[in-house]
Amino acid sequence: MFHRQGQHLGDPLQRPGALLDRGRPGLRDVRLVLGSGGVLRHGGGDTVLQAVLADVGGGWAPPERARALVDQQYIVAAAGLLAADHPDVATRLLGNSIR
């Protein structure tokens, strides 16, 4: 089961087309890949994330139409800390920073 900010998103094994031949759930439906950290921010993060999106090693189906963004302001960690007690603030913070 996948969770996002406490919301149950459903069992990926029950979605059509979610399984690969090996029986593993795929990542085809992922819409956003957000990288965070100094290596990505200062070391060609866009190139690194594009390589991750194209990697089929390990048998996982990569996302088909995901946007790749780098957390340039290190805002994801702050939003994560706020999310438990102030989910609306965390959501607004991310909405204003991640575009």
VMD Tcl script that draws the C-alpha trace (Angstrom):
set ca {
  {0.00 0.00 0.00}
  {1.21 3.49 -0.77}
  {0.65 6.44 1.50}
  {1.03 10.15 0.89}
  {0.62 12.45 3.87}
  {-1.50 9.87 5.63}
  {-3.79 9.17 2.67}
  {-4.24 5.62 1.46}
  {-3.66 5.65 -2.28}
  {-4.78 2.10 -2.93}
  {-3.03 -1.14 -3.56}
  {-0.77 -0.81 -6.62}
  {-1.27 -4.48 -7.37}
  {-4.97 -3.86 -7.99}
  {-4.43 -1.16 -10.63}
  {-4.51 -2.24 -14.28}
  {-1.08 -2.32 -15.87}
  {0.71 -1.88 -12.55}
  {2.57 -5.18 -12.65}
  {5.60 -6.12 -14.65}
  {6.27 -9.59 -15.98}
  {8.18 -10.39 -12.79}
  {5.16 -9.56 -10.65}
  {6.61 -6.35 -9.25}
  {4.61 -3.15 -9.09}
  {5.78 -0.62 -11.63}
  {6.32 3.08 -11.33}
  {4.67 3.98 -14.64}
  {1.97 6.12 -13.02}
  {4.35 8.32 -11.01}
  {3.84 11.93 -12.10}
  {6.56 13.71 -10.15}
  {10.08 12.72 -9.12}
  {11.47 15.25 -6.68}
  {15.13 15.04 -5.79}
  {16.51 16.75 -2.71}
  {19.99 17.14 -1.31}
  {23.28 18.84 -1.97}
  {24.50 16.37 -4.57}
  {21.47 17.04 -6.74}
  {21.38 20.75 -6.04}
  {25.05 21.36 -6.81}
  {26.00 18.44 -9.02}
  {23.79 18.36 -12.10}
  {20.60 17.18 -10.44}
  {18.52 17.38 -13.61}
  {20.91 15.03 -15.40}
  {20.96 12.64 -12.45}
  {17.17 12.54 -12.18}
  {16.75 11.96 -15.92}
  {19.13 9.00 -15.64}
  {17.08 7.65 -12.73}
  {13.88 7.99 -14.77}
  {15.42 5.99 -17.62}
  {16.94 3.23 -15.46}
  {15.23 -0.15 -15.88}
  {17.75 -2.07 -13.80}
  {16.23 -4.23 -11.13}
  {13.13 -4.97 -13.17}
  {11.13 -1.86 -12.29}
  {9.16 -0.07 -14.96}
  {10.23 3.59 -14.84}
  {7.66 6.37 -14.88}
  {6.36 7.08 -18.38}
  {5.53 10.79 -18.04}
  {7.02 12.01 -14.78}
  {8.32 15.52 -14.29}
  {11.71 15.60 -12.61}
  {12.43 18.51 -10.28}
  {15.22 19.31 -7.86}
  {14.36 20.78 -4.46}
  {16.60 23.83 -4.87}
  {15.49 25.43 -1.59}
  {15.62 22.29 0.63}
  {11.93 22.80 1.30}
  {10.84 19.13 1.31}
  {12.51 18.39 4.64}
  {10.83 21.38 6.29}
  {7.45 20.40 4.86}
  {7.93 16.87 6.16}
  {8.56 18.16 9.67}
  {5.47 20.36 9.51}
  {3.18 17.74 7.97}
  {2.24 15.83 11.13}
  {1.04 18.85 13.12}
  {0.32 21.37 10.38}
  {-0.58 19.53 7.16}
  {-2.23 22.57 5.56}
  {0.85 24.70 6.10}
  {3.10 21.95 4.72}
  {0.90 21.59 1.64}
  {0.93 25.35 1.00}
  {4.68 25.51 1.52}
  {5.24 22.80 -1.07}
  {2.65 24.27 -3.43}
  {4.40 27.63 -3.34}
  {7.89 26.19 -3.77}
  {7.63 23.17 -6.07}
  {6.64 24.16 -9.59}
}
mol new
graphics top color blue
foreach p $ca { graphics top sphere $p radius 0.5 }
foreach p [lrange $ca 0 end-1] q [lrange $ca 1 end] { graphics top cylinder $p $q radius 0.2 }
display resetview
